[in-house]
């Protein structure tokens, strides 16, 4: 029997990366093998993102490129899933603009992929059209039946919840991911335990807002108590989580992270803006004072914590004074790293209806912000030179060259044998470069 291949391309966040592992799990179970070449694939899946307009345009361009491949092999199955398809009317737009697409699924029913492929084959025999299945339920059931095909060893992602209730005025996530749904804590614990037993060394808990985990359940388990349970799991592994929301992160969670050896000395705490007026317009439900309070707590309990953030520039109504407040906050917090981006209007959100700032102003401001953050990152990185740090070896990008991360999240490159991938090693940091630290493995 001829081998059947699948190709999955993932756009967007870690949540999408993990969901692509679930899609891969379905296809492997169906007898498909992975290929890195689109042209070799019998099934091509695009797992899409719509958080920014630039991401959407890129995806449209990539879908358009598939027309030639479909023309070469009409039996090829092209599947578009994810956040972009979940937007109101978008599935119909894709179906009309790209008639060669066969299956379109939303964010909450990717577990139906096998069923829809089988259905497509039957429809083809009857010369029927494509399949569109978008679940518009605001709180769809959590599916636990799909077993992911993990490709990220020694790292693993574990969803603890889905959806978001925050409705930040710029964000489309609640509209495409639905309301918050927390997974059963015992199911989460069982998954983490099995991953540790299988040899995974770094586990990242995922949620749009992990701090609100459990708020939709009646079993009394919240994010703090879930972390307490995970802290009792035996074995040498690291735990990270993302993303935290400044309105919900608590002192007890920060303290627990500091006291638990397996929990990484690393917190991602998106601020988005440093101006109280802009934070209010964004509907973020915290102000500068609250944010600085959390930063002070983190630094009190974890003086060497790698604090990272997301920062947006050019939100509607942002004045030069507002932007200077953001620069001031960045200077005072001193992030190890920050994901900086220009505000992009998303149809259906409150902010999209506000008066927009000219792109030239946004572009000039993002340049100033990036320059400041790069300067701070470089200064912090310099502090590591000469120190010996424990690094989890994650990959061997080149022959005899390894890379990995410290528990505070810093990328380190160093010489070594690829057999060390998945192990913890001590690395003396010798040099500092903009994107990574450079070091050498040492004994002890």
ZAMARGU-4260 file (C-alpha; in steps of 0.2 Angstrom, whole numbers, plus 5000, padded with zeros to 4 digits):
<rodrens>
0) 5000/5000/5000 | 5006/5017/4995 | 5012/5028/5010 | 5000/5043/5014 | 5007/5059/5020
5) 5001/5074/5030 | 5008/5092/5031 | 5003/5104/5044 | 5007/5122/5044 | 5004/5132/5060
10) 5002/5150/5062 | 5001/5160/5079 | 5003/5156/5097 | 5008/5140/5107 | 4990/5136/5109
15) 4989/5133/5090 | 5006/5124/5090 | 4999/5112/5103 | 4982/5110/5094 | 4992/5106/5078
20) 5000/5091/5088 | 4982/5085/5091 | 4978/5087/5073 | 4994/5077/5069 | 4988/5064/5082
25) 4972/5061/5072 | 4981/5060/5056 | 4994/5048/5062 | 4980/5037/5069 | 4972/5037/5052
30) 4988/5030/5045 | 4996/5046/5038 | 5015/5050/5040 | 5022/5067/5042 | 5031/5076/5028
35) 5039/5093/5028 | 5035/5095/5009 | 5018/5102/5004 | 5019/5094/4987 | 5021/5076/4995
40) 5006/5078/5006 | 4990/5069/5003 | 4982/5080/5017 | 4987/5098/5019 | 4981/5107/5035
45) 4983/5125/5039 | 4980/5129/5057 | 4977/5148/5057 | 4978/5164/5067 | 4969/5180/5066
50) 4976/5190/5081 | 4983/5203/5069 | 4979/5208/5051 | 4997/5204/5046 | 4994/5186/5051
55) 4978/5185/5041 | 4985/5192/5025 | 5000/5180/5027 | 4988/5165/5028 | 4978/5171/5013
60) 4994/5171/5003 | 4999/5154/5009 | 4981/5147/5005 | 4982/5154/4987 | 4999/5145/4984
65) 4990/5128/4987 | 4979/5130/4971 | 4993/5124/4960 | 4996/5108/4971 | 4977/5105/4971
70) 4977/5106/4952 | 4991/5094/4951 | 4982/5081/4962 | 4963/5083/4964 | 4962/5069/4977
75) 4973/5080/4988 | 4963/5086/5004 | 4966/5104/5009 | 4960/5108/5027 | 4959/5126/5035
80) 4956/5126/5053 | 4958/5138/5068 | 4955/5155/5074 | 4953/5164/5057 | 4940/5152/5051
85) 4930/5155/5067 | 4927/5174/5063 | 4909/5177/5058 | 4907/5175/5039 | 4926/5170/5037
90) 4923/5152/5032 | 4911/5157/5018 | 4924/5170/5012 | 4938/5156/5012 | 4926/5144/5003
95) 4922/5157/4990 | 4939/5165/4987 | 4948/5148/4987 | 4936/5135/4980 | 4949/5121/4980
100) 4949/5121/4999 | 4939/5105/5005 | 4936/5106/5024 | 4935/5121/5035 | 4934/5118/5054
105) 4933/5131/5069 | 4943/5131/5085 | 4932/5120/5095 | 4929/5105/5083 | 4946/5101/5076
110) 4943/5084/5085 | 4931/5080/5071 | 4945/5080/5057 | 4945/5061/5055 | 4926/5061/5053
115) 4926/5075/5041 | 4939/5067/5030 | 4929/5051/5029 | 4914/5061/5025 | 4923/5071/5012
120) 4928/5055/5003 | 4910/5049/5003 | 4904/5066/4996 | 4917/5065/4982 | 4909/5049/4977
125) 4892/5057/4976 | 4901/5073/4968 | 4895/5084/4982 | 4905/5099/4988 | 4916/5105/5002
130) 4913/5103/5021 | 4911/5118/5032 | 4908/5115/5051 | 4910/5130/5063 | 4903/5127/5080
135) 4896/5144/5085 | 4892/5139/5103 | 4900/5152/5115 | 4904/5138/5128 | 4907/5122/5118
140) 4911/5106/5127 | 4930/5102/5131 | 4935/5087/5121 | 4947/5075/5129 | 4947/5061/5116
145) 4961/5067/5105 | 4978/5061/5109 | 4992/5073/5103 | 5006/5067/5092 | 5020/5077/5101
150) 5035/5083/5091 | 5043/5095/5103 | 5053/5084/5115 | 5059/5088/5128 | 5046/5101/5129
155) 5027/5098/5130 | 5012/5109/5131 | 4997/5105/5142 | 4980/5115/5140 | 4972/5118/5157
160) 4958/5129/5150 | 4951/5136/5134 | 4943/5153/5129 | 4943/5170/5137 | 4930/5181/5147
165) 4940/5197/5147 | 4935/5206/5131 | 4950/5217/5130 | 4944/5231/5118 | 4957/5226/5105
170) 4956/5207/5106 | 4946/5195/5095 | 4951/5180/5105 | 4934/5179/5115 | 4925/5179/5099
175) 4935/5165/5091 | 4939/5155/5106 | 4923/5156/5116 | 4920/5158/5135 | 4932/5151/5148
180) 4931/5132/5150 | 4943/5124/5163 | 4949/5106/5161 | 4946/5093/5175 | 4961/5095/5187
185) 4963/5076/5189 | 4964/5075/5170 | 4977/5088/5169 | 4987/5080/5183 | 4987/5063/5175
190) 4993/5071/5158 | 5007/5080/5167 | 5012/5064/5177 | 5012/5054/5161 | 5023/5067/5152
195) 5036/5067/5166 | 5036/5048/5166 | 5038/5048/5147 | 5054/5058/5149 | 5048/5076/5145
200) 5058/5089/5154 | 5049/5105/5152 | 5030/5107/5153 | 5021/5123/5149 | 5003/5125/5155
205) 4992/5134/5142 | 4977/5146/5144 | 4972/5163/5137 | 4972/5168/5156 | 4979/5154/5167
210) 4976/5164/5183 | 4957/5162/5181 | 4958/5143/5179 | 4943/5135/5189 | 4932/5150/5190
215) 4919/5141/5179 | 4920/5125/5190 | 4912/5120/5206 | 4926/5109/5213 | 4935/5122/5223
220) 4951/5120/5212 | 4959/5136/5206 | 4975/5140/5198 | 4984/5141/5215 | 4978/5124/5221
225) 4981/5116/5204 | 4999/5122/5205 | 5000/5115/5222 | 4995/5098/5216 | 5007/5098/5201
230) 5021/5103/5214 | 5019/5086/5222 | 5023/5077/5206 | 5040/5068/5208 | 5054/5069/5195
235) 5066/5081/5188 | 5056/5093/5176 | 5052/5111/5174 | 5035/5119/5174 | 5031/5135/5165
240) 5014/5143/5161 | 5006/5156/5150 | 4998/5168/5149 | 4995/5177/5166 | 4984/5192/5167
245) 4989/5206/5179 | 4971/5208/5185 | 4971/5190/5192 | 4989/5185/5196 | 4990/5183/5215
250) 5004/5184/5228 | 5001/5166/5234 | 5004/5160/5216 | 5020/5171/5215 | 5026/5164/5232
255) 5022/5146/5227 | 5032/5148/5211 | 5047/5155/5221 | 5046/5140/5234 | 5044/5126/5221
260) 5061/5120/5214 | 5052/5113/5198 | 5043/5129/5194 | 5053/5140/5182 | 5060/5157/5188
265) 5051/5165/5174 | 5034/5174/5173 | 5026/5181/5157 | 5015/5196/5162 | 5008/5206/5147
270) 5006/5224/5151 | 5001/5230/5134 | 5003/5248/5138 | 5010/5259/5152 | 4997/5273/5152
275) 4982/5272/5164 | 4971/5281/5151 | 4976/5268/5137 | 4974/5253/5149 | 4957/5259/5153
280) 4952/5261/5135 | 4959/5243/5132 | 4947/5237/5146 | 4962/5228/5155 | 4955/5231/5172
285) 4971/5236/5180 | 4982/5252/5181 | 5001/5256/5182 | 5000/5255/5201 | 4993/5237/5201
290) 5006/5232/5188 | 5020/5239/5198 | 5014/5231/5214 | 5015/5213/5205 | 5032/5217/5198
295) 5038/5222/5216 | 5031/5205/5223 | 5039/5195/5209 | 5056/5203/5212 | 5054/5202/5231
300) 5051/5183/5230 | 5061/5179/5215 | 5075/5193/5213 | 5082/5184/5197 | 5066/5180/5189
305) 5065/5182/5170 | 5050/5194/5168 | 5044/5195/5150 | 5029/5204/5143 | 5018/5209/5128
310) 5018/5228/5123 | 5007/5236/5110 | 5010/5252/5102 | 4998/5264/5093 | 4982/5259/5101
315) 4968/5271/5096 | 4970/5288/5106 | 4987/5285/5111 | 4996/5302/5113 | 5015/5305/5114
320) 5013/5307/5133 | 5004/5290/5134 | 5018/5282/5124 | 5031/5290/5135 | 5022/5282/5150
325) 5025/5265/5141 | 5043/5269/5139 | 5045/5274/5157 | 5036/5258/5163 | 5048/5247/5152
330) 5063/5257/5159 | 5058/5254/5177 | 5052/5235/5175 | 5067/5230/5165 | 5060/5215/5156
335) 5072/5201/5151 | 5063/5201/5134 | 5047/5208/5127 | 5036/5204/5112 | 5032/5222/5105
340) 5020/5225/5091 | 5009/5238/5082 | 4991/5239/5086 | 4981/5231/5071 | 4962/5234/5070
345) 4952/5218/5071 | 4934/5218/5064 | 4921/5215/5078 | 4931/5222/5092 | 4927/5239/5101
350) 4944/5246/5097 | 4941/5244/5078 | 4928/5257/5079 | 4939/5270/5087 | 4948/5284/5078
355) 4965/5276/5072 | 4982/5283/5073 | 4992/5285/5057 | 5004/5271/5053 | 5019/5282/5052
360) 5017/5287/5070 | 5015/5269/5075 | 5030/5264/5066 | 5041/5278/5073 | 5035/5273/5091
365) 5038/5255/5089 | 5056/5258/5083 | 5059/5268/5099 | 5052/5255/5110 | 5062/5241/5102
370) 5078/5251/5104 | 5075/5253/5122 | 5070/5235/5125 | 5085/5229/5116 | 5096/5240/5126
375) 5089/5233/5142 | 5090/5215/5136 | 5108/5217/5132 | 5112/5225/5149 | 5103/5210/5158
380) 5112/5197/5147 | 5129/5205/5151 | 5125/5201/5169 | 5125/5182/5165 | 5143/5182/5158
385) 5155/5172/5169 | 5140/5163/5178 | 5137/5144/5177 | 5118/5141/5173 | 5108/5125/5172
390) 5102/5123/5154 | 5089/5111/5147 | 5096/5105/5130 | 5082/5107/5118 | 5089/5105/5101
395) 5104/5102/5090 | 5102/5115/5076 | 5119/5112/5068 | 5132/5098/5070 | 5140/5098/5087
400) 5130/5114/5091 | 5117/5113/5105 | 5104/5126/5111 | 5093/5126/5126 | 5086/5138/5140
405) 5089/5142/5157 | 5075/5141/5170 | 5073/5160/5168 | 5070/5158/5150 | 5086/5164/5142
410) 5091/5155/5126 | 5109/5148/5127 | 5120/5141/5112 | 5135/5130/5116 | 5145/5116/5108
415) 5140/5098/5112 | 5134/5081/5106 | 5116/5079/5100 | 5114/5065/5112 | 5113/5078/5126
420) 5096/5084/5119 | 5083/5082/5133 | 5096/5083/5147 | 5100/5096/5160 | 5118/5102/5159
425) 5128/5116/5167 | 5134/5129/5155 | 5146/5143/5159 | 5141/5159/5150 | 5156/5166/5140
430) 5148/5179/5129 | 5132/5189/5126 | 5124/5192/5109 | 5108/5201/5105 | 5098/5185/5102
435) 5106/5172/5114 | 5119/5169/5127 | 5135/5159/5121 | 5143/5147/5133 | 5152/5131/5136
440) 5147/5115/5146 | 5156/5113/5162 | 5157/5098/5175 | 5148/5100/5192
</rodrens>
